[in-house]
Amino acid sequence: MSIYKKFYLFLENTSACFISFFSSFLVAYFFINILLKILKKLSFLYFIFYRFAICILVYYVDDFF
């Protein structure tokens, strides 16, 4: 296998991985943002949920790897 073919395969795998990671991150981010906007009206729950949302986001992104 030539070095160009190896490089192409490496780029293909890396870009696919990055695109799926980025899209899953965006889905989680927007979902949490919508929930936070709803919970801002209930300000006493907002700070509790804000920390919980960060934990969810970190777990969701970490689970990808």
CHARMM-style PDB file with segment names, atoms N, HN, CA, C and O in Angstrom:
ATOM      1  N   MET     1       0.858  -1.189   0.000  1.00  0.00      PROA
ATOM      2  CA  MET     1       0.000   0.000   0.000  1.00  0.00      PROA
ATOM      3  C   MET     1       0.901   1.248   0.000  1.00  0.00      PROA
ATOM      4  O   MET     1       1.827   1.357   0.804  1.00  0.00      PROA
ATOM      5  N   SER     2       0.622   2.147  -0.880  1.00  0.00      PROA
ATOM      6  HN  SER     2      -0.130   2.059  -1.533  1.00  0.00      PROA
ATOM      7  CA  SER     2       1.472   3.335  -0.985  1.00  0.00      PROA
ATOM      8  C   SER     2       1.226   4.281   0.186  1.00  0.00      PROA
ATOM      9  O   SER     2       0.219   4.190   0.886  1.00  0.00      PROA
ATOM     10  N   ILE     3       2.161   5.176   0.370  1.00  0.00      PROA
ATOM     11  HN  ILE     3       2.980   5.251  -0.199  1.00  0.00      PROA
ATOM     12  CA  ILE     3       2.045   6.138   1.474  1.00  0.00      PROA
ATOM     13  C   ILE     3       0.876   7.085   1.252  1.00  0.00      PROA
ATOM     14  O   ILE     3       0.268   7.553   2.214  1.00  0.00      PROA
ATOM     15  N   TYR     4       0.554   7.373  -0.001  1.00  0.00      PROA
ATOM     16  HN  TYR     4       1.048   6.992  -0.783  1.00  0.00      PROA
ATOM     17  CA  TYR     4      -0.583   8.240  -0.296  1.00  0.00      PROA
ATOM     18  C   TYR     4      -1.896   7.576   0.103  1.00  0.00      PROA
ATOM     19  O   TYR     4      -2.793   8.221   0.646  1.00  0.00      PROA
ATOM     20  N   LYS     5      -1.995   6.287  -0.172  1.00  0.00      PROA
ATOM     21  HN  LYS     5      -1.267   5.763  -0.613  1.00  0.00      PROA
ATOM     22  CA  LYS     5      -3.205   5.543   0.192  1.00  0.00      PROA
ATOM     23  C   LYS     5      -3.371   5.501   1.710  1.00  0.00      PROA
ATOM     24  O   LYS     5      -4.475   5.665   2.230  1.00  0.00      PROA
ATOM     25  N   LYS     6      -2.249   5.278   2.419  1.00  0.00      PROA
ATOM     26  HN  LYS     6      -1.353   5.145   1.997  1.00  0.00      PROA
ATOM     27  CA  LYS     6      -2.301   5.249   3.886  1.00  0.00      PROA
ATOM     28  C   LYS     6      -2.715   6.610   4.429  1.00  0.00      PROA
ATOM     29  O   LYS     6      -3.536   6.699   5.342  1.00  0.00      PROA
ATOM     30  N   PHE     7      -2.147   7.660   3.868  1.00  0.00      PROA
ATOM     31  HN  PHE     7      -1.480   7.587   3.126  1.00  0.00      PROA
ATOM     32  CA  PHE     7      -2.469   9.014   4.312  1.00  0.00      PROA
ATOM     33  C   PHE     7      -3.933   9.335   4.050  1.00  0.00      PROA
ATOM     34  O   PHE     7      -4.601   9.949   4.882  1.00  0.00      PROA
ATOM     35  N   TYR     8      -4.432   8.914   2.882  1.00  0.00      PROA
ATOM     36  HN  TYR     8      -3.889   8.415   2.206  1.00  0.00      PROA
ATOM     37  CA  TYR     8      -5.838   9.148   2.544  1.00  0.00      PROA
ATOM     38  C   TYR     8      -6.759   8.422   3.523  1.00  0.00      PROA
ATOM     39  O   TYR     8      -7.749   8.987   3.989  1.00  0.00      PROA
ATOM     40  N   LEU     9      -6.432   7.181   3.829  1.00  0.00      PROA
ATOM     41  HN  LEU     9      -5.628   6.722   3.451  1.00  0.00      PROA
ATOM     42  CA  LEU     9      -7.251   6.418   4.782  1.00  0.00      PROA
ATOM     43  C   LEU     9      -7.217   7.054   6.165  1.00  0.00      PROA
ATOM     44  O   LEU     9      -8.230   7.111   6.861  1.00  0.00      PROA
ATOM     45  N   PHE    10      -6.035   7.532   6.555  1.00  0.00      PROA
ATOM     46  HN  PHE    10      -5.211   7.486   5.989  1.00  0.00      PROA
ATOM     47  CA  PHE    10      -5.917   8.203   7.847  1.00  0.00      PROA
ATOM     48  C   PHE    10      -6.805   9.450   7.888  1.00  0.00      PROA
ATOM     49  O   PHE    10      -7.517   9.677   8.866  1.00  0.00      PROA
ATOM     50  N   LEU    11      -6.762  10.247   6.836  1.00  0.00      PROA
ATOM     51  HN  LEU    11      -6.184  10.063   6.041  1.00  0.00      PROA
ATOM     52  CA  LEU    11      -7.588  11.461   6.782  1.00  0.00      PROA
ATOM     53  C   LEU    11      -9.077  11.117   6.778  1.00  0.00      PROA
ATOM     54  O   LEU    11      -9.882  11.786   7.425  1.00  0.00      PROA
ATOM     55  N   GLU    12      -9.425  10.076   6.047  1.00  0.00      PROA
ATOM     56  HN  GLU    12      -8.771   9.533   5.521  1.00  0.00      PROA
ATOM     57  CA  GLU    12     -10.832   9.661   5.956  1.00  0.00      PROA
ATOM     58  C   GLU    12     -11.358   9.240   7.329  1.00  0.00      PROA
ATOM     59  O   GLU    12     -12.446   9.648   7.733  1.00  0.00      PROA
ATOM     60  N   ASN    13     -10.588   8.429   8.037  1.00  0.00      PROA
ATOM     61  HN  ASN    13      -9.704   8.097   7.708  1.00  0.00      PROA
ATOM     62  CA  ASN    13     -11.003   7.974   9.368  1.00  0.00      PROA
ATOM     63  C   ASN    13     -11.045   9.124  10.362  1.00  0.00      PROA
ATOM     64  O   ASN    13     -11.968   9.217  11.170  1.00  0.00      PROA
ATOM     65  N   THR    14     -10.060   9.988  10.303  1.00  0.00      PROA
ATOM     66  HN  THR    14      -9.310   9.912   9.647  1.00  0.00      PROA
ATOM     67  CA  THR    14     -10.000  11.107  11.245  1.00  0.00      PROA
ATOM     68  C   THR    14     -11.161  12.068  11.026  1.00  0.00      PROA
ATOM     69  O   THR    14     -11.796  12.512  11.982  1.00  0.00      PROA
ATOM     70  N   SER    15     -11.436  12.386   9.766  1.00  0.00      PROA
ATOM     71  HN  SER    15     -10.921  12.025   8.988  1.00  0.00      PROA
ATOM     72  CA  SER    15     -12.517  13.342   9.502  1.00  0.00      PROA
ATOM     73  C   SER    15     -13.870  12.754   9.878  1.00  0.00      PROA
ATOM     74  O   SER    15     -14.723  13.465  10.409  1.00  0.00      PROA
ATOM     75  N   ALA    16     -14.081  11.459   9.609  1.00  0.00      PROA
ATOM     76  HN  ALA    16     -13.388  10.881   9.177  1.00  0.00      PROA
ATOM     77  CA  ALA    16     -15.353  10.825   9.980  1.00  0.00      PROA
ATOM     78  C   ALA    16     -15.518  10.831  11.500  1.00  0.00      PROA
ATOM     79  O   ALA    16     -16.607  11.090  12.012  1.00  0.00      PROA
ATOM     80  N   CYS    17     -14.446  10.547  12.202  1.00  0.00      PROA
ATOM     81  HN  CYS    17     -13.562  10.336  11.786  1.00  0.00      PROA
ATOM     82  CA  CYS    17     -14.476  10.542  13.666  1.00  0.00      PROA
ATOM     83  C   CYS    17     -14.783  11.937  14.179  1.00  0.00      PROA
ATOM     84  O   CYS    17     -15.607  12.104  15.079  1.00  0.00      PROA
ATOM     85  N   PHE    18     -14.121  12.946  13.609  1.00  0.00      PROA
ATOM     86  HN  PHE    18     -13.452  12.811  12.879  1.00  0.00      PROA
ATOM     87  CA  PHE    18     -14.322  14.326  14.069  1.00  0.00      PROA
ATOM     88  C   PHE    18     -15.737  14.791  13.780  1.00  0.00      PROA
ATOM     89  O   PHE    18     -16.357  15.446  14.617  1.00  0.00      PROA
ATOM     90  N   ILE    19     -16.254  14.460  12.604  1.00  0.00      PROA
ATOM     91  HN  ILE    19     -15.750  13.927  11.924  1.00  0.00      PROA
ATOM     92  CA  ILE    19     -17.603  14.908  12.233  1.00  0.00      PROA
ATOM     93  C   ILE    19     -18.652  14.283  13.154  1.00  0.00      PROA
ATOM     94  O   ILE    19     -19.563  14.970  13.615  1.00  0.00      PROA
ATOM     95  N   SER    20     -18.525  12.988  13.422  1.00  0.00      PROA
ATOM     96  HN  SER    20     -17.785  12.429  13.047  1.00  0.00      PROA
ATOM     97  CA  SER    20     -19.515  12.347  14.294  1.00  0.00      PROA
ATOM     98  C   SER    20     -19.381  12.855  15.727  1.00  0.00      PROA
ATOM     99  O   SER    20     -20.384  13.017  16.421  1.00  0.00      PROA
ATOM    100  N   PHE    21     -18.148  13.107  16.176  1.00  0.00      PROA
ATOM    101  HN  PHE    21     -17.333  12.975  15.612  1.00  0.00      PROA
ATOM    102  CA  PHE    21     -17.944  13.659  17.516  1.00  0.00      PROA
ATOM    103  C   PHE    21     -18.549  15.056  17.610  1.00  0.00      PROA
ATOM    104  O   PHE    21     -19.237  15.377  18.579  1.00  0.00      PROA
ATOM    105  N   PHE    22     -18.289  15.888  16.596  1.00  0.00      PROA
ATOM    106  HN  PHE    22     -17.730  15.627  15.809  1.00  0.00      PROA
ATOM    107  CA  PHE    22     -18.758  17.267  16.616  1.00  0.00      PROA
ATOM    108  C   PHE    22     -20.281  17.323  16.563  1.00  0.00      PROA
ATOM    109  O   PHE    22     -20.897  18.127  17.262  1.00  0.00      PROA
ATOM    110  N   SER    23     -20.887  16.479  15.741  1.00  0.00      PROA
ATOM    111  HN  SER    23     -20.387  15.826  15.172  1.00  0.00      PROA
ATOM    112  CA  SER    23     -22.347  16.497  15.637  1.00  0.00      PROA
ATOM    113  C   SER    23     -22.995  16.014  16.933  1.00  0.00      PROA
ATOM    114  O   SER    23     -24.004  16.567  17.369  1.00  0.00      PROA
ATOM    115  N   SER    24     -22.415  14.985  17.544  1.00  0.00      PROA
ATOM    116  HN  SER    24     -21.595  14.536  17.189  1.00  0.00      PROA
ATOM    117  CA  SER    24     -22.987  14.509  18.808  1.00  0.00      PROA
ATOM    118  C   SER    24     -22.807  15.548  19.906  1.00  0.00      PROA
ATOM    119  O   SER    24     -23.676  15.709  20.762  1.00  0.00      PROA
ATOM    120  N   PHE    25     -21.671  16.259  19.882  1.00  0.00      PROA
ATOM    121  HN  PHE    25     -20.964  16.128  19.187  1.00  0.00      PROA
ATOM    122  CA  PHE    25     -21.442  17.317  20.852  1.00  0.00      PROA
ATOM    123  C   PHE    25     -22.460  18.444  20.671  1.00  0.00      PROA
ATOM    124  O   PHE    25     -22.989  18.966  21.652  1.00  0.00      PROA
ATOM    125  N   LEU    26     -22.735  18.818  19.421  1.00  0.00      PROA
ATOM    126  HN  LEU    26     -22.306  18.394  18.624  1.00  0.00      PROA
ATOM    127  CA  LEU    26     -23.706  19.891  19.157  1.00  0.00      PROA
ATOM    128  C   LEU    26     -25.105  19.501  19.598  1.00  0.00      PROA
ATOM    129  O   LEU    26     -25.832  20.311  20.173  1.00  0.00      PROA
ATOM    130  N   VAL    27     -25.484  18.250  19.326  1.00  0.00      PROA
ATOM    131  HN  VAL    27     -24.894  17.591  18.859  1.00  0.00      PROA
ATOM    132  CA  VAL    27     -26.810  17.788  19.748  1.00  0.00      PROA
ATOM    133  C   VAL    27     -26.945  17.886  21.265  1.00  0.00      PROA
ATOM    134  O   VAL    27     -27.952  18.380  21.771  1.00  0.00      PROA
ATOM    135  N   ALA    28     -25.939  17.417  21.982  1.00  0.00      PROA
ATOM    136  HN  ALA    28     -25.121  17.015  21.571  1.00  0.00      PROA
ATOM    137  CA  ALA    28     -25.976  17.473  23.445  1.00  0.00      PROA
ATOM    138  C   ALA    28     -25.997  18.917  23.931  1.00  0.00      PROA
ATOM    139  O   ALA    28     -26.727  19.251  24.865  1.00  0.00      PROA
ATOM    140  N   TYR    29     -25.193  19.778  23.295  1.00  0.00      PROA
ATOM    141  HN  TYR    29     -24.601  19.506  22.537  1.00  0.00      PROA
ATOM    142  CA  TYR    29     -25.102  21.176  23.711  1.00  0.00      PROA
ATOM    143  C   TYR    29     -26.429  21.894  23.525  1.00  0.00      PROA
ATOM    144  O   TYR    29     -26.876  22.605  24.425  1.00  0.00      PROA
ATOM    145  N   PHE    30     -27.066  21.722  22.370  1.00  0.00      PROA
ATOM    146  HN  PHE    30     -26.703  21.145  21.638  1.00  0.00      PROA
ATOM    147  CA  PHE    30     -28.328  22.417  22.121  1.00  0.00      PROA
ATOM    148  C   PHE    30     -29.458  21.862  22.989  1.00  0.00      PROA
ATOM    149  O   PHE    30     -30.326  22.608  23.440  1.00  0.00      PROA
ATOM    150  N   PHE    31     -29.439  20.554  23.218  1.00  0.00      PROA
ATOM    151  HN  PHE    31     -28.734  19.947  22.852  1.00  0.00      PROA
ATOM    152  CA  PHE    31     -30.448  19.950  24.083  1.00  0.00      PROA
ATOM    153  C   PHE    31     -30.343  20.513  25.493  1.00  0.00      PROA
ATOM    154  O   PHE    31     -31.355  20.855  26.106  1.00  0.00      PROA
ATOM    155  N   ILE    32     -29.127  20.608  26.004  1.00  0.00      PROA
ATOM    156  HN  ILE    32     -28.305  20.331  25.506  1.00  0.00      PROA
ATOM    157  CA  ILE    32     -28.923  21.140  27.353  1.00  0.00      PROA
ATOM    158  C   ILE    32     -29.272  22.625  27.397  1.00  0.00      PROA
ATOM    159  O   ILE    32     -29.834  23.103  28.383  1.00  0.00      PROA
ATOM    160  N   ASN    33     -28.939  23.360  26.329  1.00  0.00      PROA
ATOM    161  HN  ASN    33     -28.483  22.972  25.529  1.00  0.00      PROA
ATOM    162  CA  ASN    33     -29.287  24.788  26.286  1.00  0.00      PROA
ATOM    163  C   ASN    33     -30.791  25.005  26.354  1.00  0.00      PROA
ATOM    164  O   ASN    33     -31.257  25.907  27.050  1.00  0.00      PROA
ATOM    165  N   ILE    34     -31.551  24.191  25.639  1.00  0.00      PROA
ATOM    166  HN  ILE    34     -31.172  23.458  25.073  1.00  0.00      PROA
ATOM    167  CA  ILE    34     -33.009  24.314  25.661  1.00  0.00      PROA
ATOM    168  C   ILE    34     -33.541  24.033  27.068  1.00  0.00      PROA
ATOM    169  O   ILE    34     -34.419  24.740  27.563  1.00  0.00      PROA
ATOM    170  N   LEU    35     -32.999  22.996  27.702  1.00  0.00      PROA
ATOM    171  HN  LEU    35     -32.286  22.421  27.301  1.00  0.00      PROA
ATOM    172  CA  LEU    35     -33.438  22.688  29.068  1.00  0.00      PROA
ATOM    173  C   LEU    35     -33.076  23.811  30.035  1.00  0.00      PROA
ATOM    174  O   LEU    35     -33.844  24.133  30.942  1.00  0.00      PROA
ATOM    175  N   LEU    36     -31.902  24.402  29.833  1.00  0.00      PROA
ATOM    176  HN  LEU    36     -31.279  24.140  29.097  1.00  0.00      PROA
ATOM    177  CA  LEU    36     -31.498  25.495  30.721  1.00  0.00      PROA
ATOM    178  C   LEU    36     -32.392  26.716  30.540  1.00  0.00      PROA
ATOM    179  O   LEU    36     -32.703  27.400  31.515  1.00  0.00      PROA
ATOM    180  N   LYS    37     -32.806  27.000  29.313  1.00  0.00      PROA
ATOM    181  HN  LYS    37     -32.553  26.445  28.520  1.00  0.00      PROA
ATOM    182  CA  LYS    37     -33.697  28.141  29.079  1.00  0.00      PROA
ATOM    183  C   LYS    37     -35.041  27.931  29.767  1.00  0.00      PROA
ATOM    184  O   LYS    37     -35.635  28.869  30.299  1.00  0.00      PROA
ATOM    185  N   ILE    38     -35.512  26.681  29.749  1.00  0.00      PROA
ATOM    186  HN  ILE    38     -35.030  25.919  29.317  1.00  0.00      PROA
ATOM    187  CA  ILE    38     -36.770  26.382  30.439  1.00  0.00      PROA
ATOM    188  C   ILE    38     -36.593  26.541  31.948  1.00  0.00      PROA
ATOM    189  O   ILE    38     -37.453  27.097  32.632  1.00  0.00      PROA
ATOM    190  N   LEU    39     -35.458  26.042  32.457  1.00  0.00      PROA
ATOM    191  HN  LEU    39     -34.759  25.591  31.901  1.00  0.00      PROA
ATOM    192  CA  LEU    39     -35.243  26.057  33.902  1.00  0.00      PROA
ATOM    193  C   LEU    39     -34.836  27.420  34.443  1.00  0.00      PROA
ATOM    194  O   LEU    39     -34.853  27.624  35.657  1.00  0.00      PROA
ATOM    195  N   LYS    40     -34.469  28.361  33.571  1.00  0.00      PROA
ATOM    196  HN  LYS    40     -34.455  28.195  32.585  1.00  0.00      PROA
ATOM    197  CA  LYS    40     -34.140  29.700  34.073  1.00  0.00      PROA
ATOM    198  C   LYS    40     -35.339  30.338  34.757  1.00  0.00      PROA
ATOM    199  O   LYS    40     -35.185  31.156  35.663  1.00  0.00      PROA
ATOM    200  N   LYS    41     -36.527  29.961  34.321  1.00  0.00      PROA
ATOM    201  HN  LYS    41     -36.652  29.296  33.585  1.00  0.00      PROA
ATOM    202  CA  LYS    41     -37.738  30.486  34.952  1.00  0.00      PROA
ATOM    203  C   LYS    41     -37.879  29.959  36.373  1.00  0.00      PROA
ATOM    204  O   LYS    41     -38.451  30.615  37.243  1.00  0.00      PROA
ATOM    205  N   LEU    42     -37.342  28.756  36.590  1.00  0.00      PROA
ATOM    206  HN  LEU    42     -36.877  28.224  35.883  1.00  0.00      PROA
ATOM    207  CA  LEU    42     -37.331  28.198  37.949  1.00  0.00      PROA
ATOM    208  C   LEU    42     -35.914  28.380  38.498  1.00  0.00      PROA
ATOM    209  O   LEU    42     -35.134  27.429  38.551  1.00  0.00      PROA
ATOM    210  N   SER    43     -35.594  29.590  38.900  1.00  0.00      PROA
ATOM    211  HN  SER    43     -36.227  30.363  38.857  1.00  0.00      PROA
ATOM    212  CA  SER    43     -34.202  29.940  39.188  1.00  0.00      PROA
ATOM    213  C   SER    43     -33.588  29.124  40.327  1.00  0.00      PROA
ATOM    214  O   SER    43     -32.374  28.921  40.351  1.00  0.00      PROA
ATOM    215  N   PHE    44     -34.404  28.657  41.264  1.00  0.00      PROA
ATOM    216  HN  PHE    44     -35.390  28.821  41.244  1.00  0.00      PROA
ATOM    217  CA  PHE    44     -33.833  27.877  42.363  1.00  0.00      PROA
ATOM    218  C   PHE    44     -33.330  26.507  41.895  1.00  0.00      PROA
ATOM    219  O   PHE    44     -32.440  25.926  42.516  1.00  0.00      PROA
ATOM    220  N   LEU    45     -33.909  25.987  40.785  1.00  0.00      PROA
ATOM    221  HN  LEU    45     -34.632  26.460  40.281  1.00  0.00      PROA
ATOM    222  CA  LEU    45     -33.412  24.725  40.231  1.00  0.00      PROA
ATOM    223  C   LEU    45     -32.303  24.942  39.206  1.00  0.00      PROA
ATOM    224  O   LEU    45     -31.602  24.002  38.832  1.00  0.00      PROA
ATOM    225  N   TYR    46     -32.151  26.172  38.760  1.00  0.00      PROA
ATOM    226  HN  TYR    46     -32.721  26.936  39.063  1.00  0.00      PROA
ATOM    227  CA  TYR    46     -31.231  26.444  37.652  1.00  0.00      PROA
ATOM    228  C   TYR    46     -29.793  26.086  37.988  1.00  0.00      PROA
ATOM    229  O   TYR    46     -29.114  25.435  37.194  1.00  0.00      PROA
ATOM    230  N   PHE    47     -29.321  26.505  39.162  1.00  0.00      PROA
ATOM    231  HN  PHE    47     -29.873  27.034  39.807  1.00  0.00      PROA
ATOM    232  CA  PHE    47     -27.921  26.283  39.507  1.00  0.00      PROA
ATOM    233  C   PHE    47     -27.631  24.807  39.736  1.00  0.00      PROA
ATOM    234  O   PHE    47     -26.552  24.322  39.396  1.00  0.00      PROA
ATOM    235  N   ILE    48     -28.591  24.095  40.311  1.00  0.00      PROA
ATOM    236  HN  ILE    48     -29.468  24.490  40.588  1.00  0.00      PROA
ATOM    237  CA  ILE    48     -28.428  22.654  40.507  1.00  0.00      PROA
ATOM    238  C   ILE    48     -28.337  21.966  39.152  1.00  0.00      PROA
ATOM    239  O   ILE    48     -27.458  21.136  38.923  1.00  0.00      PROA
ATOM    240  N   PHE    49     -29.250  22.317  38.260  1.00  0.00      PROA
ATOM    241  HN  PHE    49     -29.965  22.992  38.446  1.00  0.00      PROA
ATOM    242  CA  PHE    49     -29.269  21.662  36.962  1.00  0.00      PROA
ATOM    243  C   PHE    49     -28.073  22.052  36.114  1.00  0.00      PROA
ATOM    244  O   PHE    49     -27.604  21.250  35.307  1.00  0.00      PROA
ATOM    245  N   TYR    50     -27.566  23.275  36.282  1.00  0.00      PROA
ATOM    246  HN  TYR    50     -27.946  23.927  36.938  1.00  0.00      PROA
ATOM    247  CA  TYR    50     -26.429  23.729  35.499  1.00  0.00      PROA
ATOM    248  C   TYR    50     -25.219  22.840  35.740  1.00  0.00      PROA
ATOM    249  O   TYR    50     -24.528  22.456  34.797  1.00  0.00      PROA
ATOM    250  N   ARG    51     -24.963  22.517  36.995  1.00  0.00      PROA
ATOM    251  HN  ARG    51     -25.525  22.829  37.761  1.00  0.00      PROA
ATOM    252  CA  ARG    51     -23.852  21.608  37.314  1.00  0.00      PROA
ATOM    253  C   ARG    51     -24.142  20.203  36.780  1.00  0.00      PROA
ATOM    254  O   ARG    51     -23.242  19.530  36.277  1.00  0.00      PROA
ATOM    255  N   PHE    52     -25.362  19.775  36.889  1.00  0.00      PROA
ATOM    256  HN  PHE    52     -26.092  20.321  37.298  1.00  0.00      PROA
ATOM    257  CA  PHE    52     -25.756  18.460  36.392  1.00  0.00      PROA
ATOM    258  C   PHE    52     -25.596  18.391  34.868  1.00  0.00      PROA
ATOM    259  O   PHE    52     -25.169  17.370  34.330  1.00  0.00      PROA
ATOM    260  N   ALA    53     -25.944  19.493  34.175  1.00  0.00      PROA
ATOM    261  HN  ALA    53     -26.291  20.322  34.613  1.00  0.00      PROA
ATOM    262  CA  ALA    53     -25.840  19.535  32.717  1.00  0.00      PROA
ATOM    263  C   ALA    53     -24.394  19.446  32.264  1.00  0.00      PROA
ATOM    264  O   ALA    53     -24.100  18.793  31.263  1.00  0.00      PROA
ATOM    265  N   ILE    54     -23.491  20.089  32.982  1.00  0.00      PROA
ATOM    266  HN  ILE    54     -23.729  20.619  33.795  1.00  0.00      PROA
ATOM    267  CA  ILE    54     -22.076  20.010  32.635  1.00  0.00      PROA
ATOM    268  C   ILE    54     -21.595  18.568  32.795  1.00  0.00      PROA
ATOM    269  O   ILE    54     -20.826  18.073  31.971  1.00  0.00      PROA
ATOM    270  N   CYS    55     -22.048  17.895  33.854  1.00  0.00      PROA
ATOM    271  HN  CYS    55     -22.672  18.297  34.523  1.00  0.00      PROA
ATOM    272  CA  CYS    55     -21.678  16.494  34.058  1.00  0.00      PROA
ATOM    273  C   CYS    55     -22.194  15.624  32.916  1.00  0.00      PROA
ATOM    274  O   CYS    55     -21.480  14.742  32.439  1.00  0.00      PROA
ATOM    275  N   ILE    56     -23.434  15.866  32.472  1.00  0.00      PROA
ATOM    276  HN  ILE    56     -24.014  16.582  32.859  1.00  0.00      PROA
ATOM    277  CA  ILE    56     -24.010  15.107  31.362  1.00  0.00      PROA
ATOM    278  C   ILE    56     -23.192  15.333  30.096  1.00  0.00      PROA
ATOM    279  O   ILE    56     -22.880  14.389  29.370  1.00  0.00      PROA
ATOM    280  N   LEU    57     -22.847  16.597  29.838  1.00  0.00      PROA
ATOM    281  HN  LEU    57     -23.100  17.364  30.428  1.00  0.00      PROA
ATOM    282  CA  LEU    57     -22.097  16.926  28.631  1.00  0.00      PROA
ATOM    283  C   LEU    57     -20.730  16.262  28.646  1.00  0.00      PROA
ATOM    284  O   LEU    57     -20.302  15.707  27.634  1.00  0.00      PROA
ATOM    285  N   VAL    58     -20.044  16.311  29.774  1.00  0.00      PROA
ATOM    286  HN  VAL    58     -20.392  16.763  30.595  1.00  0.00      PROA
ATOM    287  CA  VAL    58     -18.726  15.681  29.885  1.00  0.00      PROA
ATOM    288  C   VAL    58     -18.860  14.173  29.712  1.00  0.00      PROA
ATOM    289  O   VAL    58     -18.048  13.563  29.016  1.00  0.00      PROA
ATOM    290  N   TYR    59     -19.862  13.562  30.326  1.00  0.00      PROA
ATOM    291  HN  TYR    59     -20.522  14.058  30.891  1.00  0.00      PROA
ATOM    292  CA  TYR    59     -20.066  12.120  30.205  1.00  0.00      PROA
ATOM    293  C   TYR    59     -20.380  11.742  28.758  1.00  0.00      PROA
ATOM    294  O   TYR    59     -19.873  10.743  28.247  1.00  0.00      PROA
ATOM    295  N   TYR    60     -21.221  12.550  28.100  1.00  0.00      PROA
ATOM    296  HN  TYR    60     -21.633  13.361  28.515  1.00  0.00      PROA
ATOM    297  CA  TYR    60     -21.635  12.262  26.728  1.00  0.00      PROA
ATOM    298  C   TYR    60     -20.456  12.347  25.774  1.00  0.00      PROA
ATOM    299  O   TYR    60     -20.297  11.501  24.894  1.00  0.00      PROA
ATOM    300  N   VAL    61     -19.624  13.378  25.954  1.00  0.00      PROA
ATOM    301  HN  VAL    61     -19.754  14.065  26.670  1.00  0.00      PROA
ATOM    302  CA  VAL    61     -18.457  13.547  25.090  1.00  0.00      PROA
ATOM    303  C   VAL    61     -17.414  12.490  25.412  1.00  0.00      PROA
ATOM    304  O   VAL    61     -16.792  11.939  24.504  1.00  0.00      PROA
ATOM    305  N   ASP    62     -17.216  12.199  26.697  1.00  0.00      PROA
ATOM    306  HN  ASP    62     -17.722  12.646  27.435  1.00  0.00      PROA
ATOM    307  CA  ASP    62     -16.227  11.211  27.109  1.00  0.00      PROA
ATOM    308  C   ASP    62     -16.640   9.816  26.650  1.00  0.00      PROA
ATOM    309  O   ASP    62     -15.782   8.993  26.331  1.00  0.00      PROA
ATOM    310  N   ASP    63     -17.925   9.546  26.614  1.00  0.00      PROA
ATOM    311  HN  ASP    63     -18.621  10.215  26.873  1.00  0.00      PROA
ATOM    312  CA  ASP    63     -18.434   8.248  26.187  1.00  0.00      PROA
ATOM    313  C   ASP    63     -18.151   8.003  24.709  1.00  0.00      PROA
ATOM    314  O   ASP    63     -18.054   6.857  24.269  1.00  0.00      PROA
ATOM    315  N   PHE    64     -18.018   9.092  23.943  1.00  0.00      PROA
ATOM    316  HN  PHE    64     -18.096  10.022  24.300  1.00  0.00      PROA
ATOM    317  CA  PHE    64     -17.722   8.957  22.521  1.00  0.00      PROA
ATOM    318  C   PHE    64     -16.366   8.306  22.300  1.00  0.00      PROA
ATOM    319  O   PHE    64     -16.191   7.499  21.387  1.00  0.00      PROA
ATOM    320  N   PHE    65     -15.415   8.666  23.143  1.00  0.00      PROA
ATOM    321  HN  PHE    65     -15.557   9.321  23.884  1.00  0.00      PROA
ATOM    322  CA  PHE    65     -14.075   8.083  23.028  1.00  0.00      PROA
ATOM    323  C   PHE    65     -14.055   6.797  23.815  1.00  0.00      PROA
ATOM    324  OT1 PHE    65     -13.027   6.121  23.868  1.00  0.00      PROA
TER     325      PHE     65
END
